[in-house]
Structure formats: C-alpha cells, structure tokens
Amino acid sequence: MKDERLYLQYTRFFLIACATVVVPVVSLNTMFSIRSLGGGNVVLSASQWQEKTRGITYAPPFAPNRQFKMIRLFDRLPGVNTVVFGSSTAWGITQEMFPRGMTVYNFAQTGNQISTVITEADFLTRSSYRNLRFYVIPLDWATGSLYVALEPGRDDLTPPTVDTLQARKVPLYQQVQDALSLPRVKSLVELLISIVRGPDPLAGLYAILLRQYSDDYLCDDGTPAKDFDIIFRGKCVGFRYDGSYTYGDSEPVSARRAETLVANAIVASSKYAVSLIGSGGDPYRPILDRLSVIAAEMQKRGGRIILILPPLLPGLERALLEAPSTAIALRRTKQRLDVWAKEQKLTIIDAGASERYGCSPEEFIDEHHPLPACYRRVFARYWGDARVRTSLGLWAVANGSE
C-alpha cells in the first residue's frame, strides 16, 4: 500500500512537472505559429527584405516553401539566365558553381516531384523571359520521383500577391500541428533558455511576444540575415539570395553513421529499395518525352538543359548496385537513361557515386541530401572535363576522386 502511494505521488509530481514545462511551450508555439501562418504578409516581407539586402532568410511555413520561392523566382527572373529546378536534394547548388556568364536562381522546393518540375520548366520556356538559356534539372531516382506515374501538366505560374496570400489561409489545425512539430518546440526551448541567460530576460521575452521578426544580424561570413519566424532564430537558417539553402540547422553525417545508413538502405523494405523494386527501374516515359521537348527548345535558344543524377552518400549507390534486390532495377534505370540521353544528344551528370568525385560522408546531412561542398566537387569536375563538350548519355568521372 505504501509503495502504491509513493507511485501515485511520483506519477502526480511527474505529470505536474511536465505540464509546467510543456503547456507554456505549446501555448507560445501555437500563438507564434498562428501569427506566422495566418497571414501572407510575412512571405512578401521576407522576399522584399531579401531583394533589398541580398541576405539570408525564409518565410513560414518552412515546408512547404513554394510561395516564398515563387515570389523570389519572379523577382530574380529579369536578371538570371539559369534556373535550378528540383526538390530539396538540389538545395546545395549555388551560384559560385557555374562559369562566368551563367547567373543562377535555385528554384528547388521541398518535396518537388519531377512531374511538377517539368510543368515549371515548360511554363518558363513558353514565357516572355527569353533571357533564360539554361535549366539544371535533377533526375531524382533515389527518392522515387523518376518513377512516379504523374503526368506533367501545363500550368501558368504566377507570383503570389497580397490578396492571393491573404486568401490562402492555413487551416487552424495545420497551424496547431506546426506548433507541435519537433523543430519548433526545440527552437523555442533554446530561445527561451538564451533569453533567461541574457542580460534582460523581460526585454527578451517582450521582444519575441510582440515582434514577429528578428533584428537584422550578420552570419559568420558577413552575410546579412533576418528571421521572419521564431524557429531557428539567430542561426542563419534559410535561403540565400541565389535560392540555395544554408543548412544551418543540420548536422553532417559522421563516418560511423554513414555505415549504418548504407546498411539500412539496401534492406528490401527501405525507401530506396521499395521505389526500385516497385518500378523495376523503368523511368516514367512521359517524363523523358517532355524533357526532350524542353531540351530541344532550349537548344534553339543557344542554351541547354543540364541533367544530373544527384550525389548520394558515399557507398550508397555501390551498395544498391550490389544488393540482389535492387541491382537489376538500378542498372536498368541507368541503361534507360543512357540510351535516351544519347538519342536526344544530351548529357546526364551521373553523380550518384559521390565518392568518385571526392565527396565524404561529412558533406551530407543524410543519405540523399548533399551539402554545397559535395556539389562543388561535382560541378568542378564537370566543367573541367573536356569530354563534356562531346559526350552523350551518362557522364561521370572516369576513376576515383582527386
């Protein structure tokens, strides 16, 4: 009986302690989330600030980020001739990786399917922006996007306005769901701890309660930054002026963790194996057909499309090519792409085996999200290889890393 009373007292104490911490955090996060997601002015303000300062920022919600990227694209279009499409696997592609004369905006967005990429590229090709001459288009087979049977559509992209953003209210349940997400809770706890440890806790708390935006501040490299949300406050997390991502919230993969990730990836139930096995490794043909049309149009302009199989964690592609459950399907994918590219007189950068370019596990944040350092190696080898001018089909470095 005594043990039971002690157990009940401990349980009551634990629940009260949890409520004391959790309830204020959840309440504050819900308020911040509703304030951020409830109106569209935040997106426009973030874009206007970035256009003025060329600094680092983003507008909530962090994912999806299509509205912010759309505004930035149309602001940048008159002054660029190269657009990078794709999903977050392409966020590490930056302006500095391209030769002089190629001005870049990275339009890649969270979870963007290849079918949507083709719709976007098709619209820009048909638009009045005749200055566009180069498209960088990732062919994401590792995420399964290349195999998804979604017909590329034809749509008119239009930049969001105050009216359309205000009309696009995020439902309350989604705002609360966002408030309970781990990144938001973690960021708020870290922010509250820094305020308590600061010289004036009351002023710090007053600032986050009444001010939606942070002050302008400088990142380590001197780039200006401004946070339009509570999440990742003061950490230079967001998109650069060229549209690439800073990865300021991400931890690089260690060599030991890389071994575990590769081992897990070749299991038949992994996301990579499921996509390969389910599709048999056959790219969805309408995707390739529409890419052929876009490529032909860009060639008429004196430009081209640059296709790339994005870098994967070192050793991952090799493991999939050796695993009995995925080997045949992945070889078929590469064979189909190689034949198609040669038929269309195109080159595809095959960067999946990133170790051949000298990439290390520390240049990734997971199995298929390379940091800029890895992309920098890939494009340096690509532009520096004289074979690129004449090669067709899949292209990769011949032997090993530098």
N, C-alpha and C positions, 0 to 999 in steps of 0.2 A: 504493500500500500504506500509505504514511504517512497519507494522507487518510482511508483506511478505518479505521485505528486511532484517529485523532482522533475520527472519527464515532462509533465504538463507545464510546470513553471519554466523549464528551459524552452519548450516549444513556444509559449506565450512571449517570452523575452525575445526569442529569435524573430518571431513574426513582427513584434513591435519595432525591433531594430531595423528589419528590412523595410517596413513601411515608412519609418522615419527617413530613410535614405531614398527609397525608390519613389515614393509618392511625390516629393518635391521635384525630383529629376524628371519624372514622366510628365508632371504638370507643366514644368517650364518648357520641356521639349515640345509638348503639344502646342503650347502657346506660340513658340518660335516657328514651329512647322506651319501652323495655320497662318501666321503672319507672313511667312515667306511664300507659301504655295497658294495663298488665297488670292493674290493679285498678280497681274502681268507686268506691272511697272518695274519690278525687280529685274526681270530679264532685260528690259530695254535700258535700265540704268547701268547694269553691268556692261552691256555692249557699248554704250556711249562712253563709259569711263575707259574701257579698253581701247576704243578707237582714238581717244584723245591722248592717252598716256603710253599706249603700246605695252601695257603691263600685263600681269598675270591675274586672272580672275575666272569665276564661273558664276552662273545664276542657278538658284534652286528650281526644281529638284536636280540633284547631281546626275541621277539616272531616272528617266531618260533626259538627254540634253539636246534633243533635236531643235527645240525652239531657239535656244541660245546660239547653236551652231548655224541655224538658218539665217538669223539676223547678221551674224558675223560674216557669213559667206557673201551675202548681198552687199554688205559694206565694203568687202575686200575685192569683189569681182572686177571692178573697173581697173584695178592696178595689178592683177595677177594674170599669169598665163598658164599656170599649172594647178590642178586641183587633185588632192589626195582623197580618195573615197575609202569606204570600208567601215569596219567595226572598231572596237577598242584595241584590237590586235595591231592596228596601224597607228595608234596614238603616238608611238615613239618616232615617227617620221617627221623630221624638222627641215626648215629652210636651208640650213647650212650643209645638208647632204647633197645638194643639187648644184650643178655647174652654174657659172655666171650666165645670166640671161634667162634663167628659169626662176620666176617669182612664184612662191607657193602659198596656198592655203590648205590646211589639213581639215577636211570636212568630215572626217570619220566620226561616227557616233556609236554610243553604247548599243550593242546587240544588233547592229545593222546587217540585214541579210543581203546576199549578193543580188537577189532579185530587186531589192529596193535600190541598191547601188546603181544598177543598170537603168532603172527608172530615172534616177537623179542625173546620171551622165547623159542619158538620152535627152532630157529636158534642156540641159545646158548646151548640148550640141545643137539643138534646134533654136536656141535663144539668140538674142541680138548681140551677145558677148562674143564677137568674132576674134577677140584677143586671146581666147582660150585655145591653146595648141597642144597641151599635154595633160593626160589623165594618168594618175597612178591608181591601179585597181588591184587590190589583193584578192586572190582566189583562195578563200579560207576552207580548205578541205578538212583540216583538223577539227574545226568547230562544227563540221557537218553542213555548213552553209552551201557549199558547192553542190550538194546532192539533193537539197530540198526542192521538191516539185512545186515551186511557186512561180507562176507566170510573171515575168517582168511586165509591169504596166506602162502606161503612158499618162503622165500627170504633169500639171503645171505647178512648179514650185513657186511660192510667193512668200516674201519675207513677212513675218508676223508684225502686226501693228498693235497700237494700244488697245483698239477696240476688239480685235480678234483675241488678244491675250486676256483681256478682262472677261470676255465672253467664255473663255475656256477655263472655267473654274475647276479646280481639282476637288473631287468629292471629299466630304469631311472624313469619311472612313479611311481614305487613302492618306489624308493629312495625319491622322492619328497613327496609322500604320507606319508612316515615315518617321513619326516622332519616336516610335518604339524600336526603330532599327538600331542595330549594334553600333554603326559608325556615329550616329547622332548621340546616343547615350554616352559612348566613350568620349566623344569630343566635348560634350557638356560637362562631364565629370572633370576632365582635365582642365577645362576653362575655369570651373568653379574653384578648383584647387589652386590654380595660378592667381585667381582674384583674392582668395583668402590669404595667400602668402605675399600678396602685393602690399605696397605702402599704404594704400587707401582702399580697403575692401568695399566700403559702402559706395564709393565713387565708381569702382569697377562693376559692382552689381547694378548700380543705377545705369551705367553705360549700356550693358547688354540688355537690360529690361526695356529701355526707351529708345535705343538706337539700333536700327536694323542692320546698318553697315558698319564695318570697322573703319578706322582711320587709314589713310594711305601709309604703307610702310615699304621697306626695301628688303628684298631677298638677299641671300648671301652673295649672289653675283651682281648685285646692284640694280636688278630689275625691279621696278615699282610693282606693288601688289595691293589689292583691296579685296576684302572678303564681304560678300553680299549675303552672308548667312552665318549662323553660329558654328556650324560644322567646320572643322579644320581651321578654326580661327587662328590667324597669325602664322600659318605653316607654309605659305606659298604653294598651296594645293590648288590646281586648276589648269586652265588652258592658257597657253601663250598667245601672243599676237598672231603667230603663224598657224594657230589652231592645234598645235601639238600639246601633249599633256606633260605636266611636271613630275608626276609620280611621287610627290612629296609625302603622300600618305602610305606608301608601300615599302615593304621590306624585301630586299633582294633574296633570291633563293641561295641557300648555302650548298656546298658540295655534298654534304651528307643528306640533306633534304632532297636534293636532285635525284639521288639514287633511289630514294623511296618513291618519289613521284613517277619516275620512269618505270619502276617495277609495277606500280599500281595501274599505269596507263595501258599496259599490254594485257591486262586481265580482260577476258571476253565481255565482262559486264561494264567496262569503263566507257565513258562517253565517247572516246576516240574509237574504240573497237566497235561499239554499237552502230555508229554512223557508217563506218567502213563495211561492216558485215551486212547491215540492213540495205545499203545501196549497191553492194557488190563492187564498189569502187567506181561506178559509172557516173560521171558528172551529168547533171541535168541538162540535156541537149539544148533546150530553148535558151538557156543562159549563154552558152557558147555562140549560138546563132546570133543573138542580139549583140553580143560583144563584137562579133565580126562586122556588123553593120556600123557600129560606133567607131571601130578601128579604121574602117575604110574612109569614113567621113573626116576623121582627124588627119589621116594621111593626105587627103585632098587639101587640107589647110597648111600642109607643110609640117605637121606635127605628128604625134603618135600616141598610142596608149602604152604605158609601161605596166606590164602584168607581173605580179610577184606571188609566189607561194611563201607566206610569212615565215620568219625564223621560228623554230621550236627549241625548247630546252635541249641543250646538248645531249645526244644519245637517245632522245625520244624517237625520232624518225627511224633511226637504225634499228631500235628495238621493235618497232612496229613492222618493219620490213623483214624482221627475222622471226616474229611470232607466228606460229601456224595459223591462228585465227584471223590475222589481219594482213599477212604478207601478200597474198594473191590480190586482194582488193586494192591495196595501196599501190602495188605495181601496175595494176590496171588503170588506176587514176592517172599515174604519171605517163603511162603509154598513150592513153587517150588524149591527154593534154599536149603531149609532144607531137602527135600526128596532127591534131587540129591546128596547133600553132604553126607548124611547117606549111600546112595547106594555106593558111591565111597570111603567110610571110610575117609572122610575129615572133617575138622572143619573150619567154617567160623566165623570170629570175627564180630559180629553184633554191630557196634559202632555208628549206626545212631542216636540213642537216647543218645547223648553225655553227657547229664546231669546225666545219671545214673553212669557215670564214674567220675563225679565231675567237668566236663568242664563247663566253664562260657562263656557268650557272648564275653567277652574281649579276649577270646582265639580263636577268629575267625576274619577274615577280611571281610567276607560276609557270605551268607547262607551255602556255602559248601566248604570253604577253611579254614581248621583248622590250627592254629599255632602249632609249636612244643610242646608247653605246654600241649595242649589237647591230642595230640598223645602220649605224655609221660605218661599221666594218663592211657590211654587205654592199652598200652603195659605193663605197670607196673602191672595192674590188670590181664592181660592175662598170663604173665609169672609166676605170683604169685599164680595162681589158679591151684590147684592140679587136678581139673576136666579136664583140658585141655588135659592131657595125655590119657584120656579115652573117652572124649566126642566126639560125631559126630554130624554133622549138624550145625545149627546156635548156636553160643555161645555168651553169654553176661553176664554181672554181674547180680546177682540174684535180688538184691534190692538196689535201691538208690545209692548215692555217699558216699564216705568216709567222 
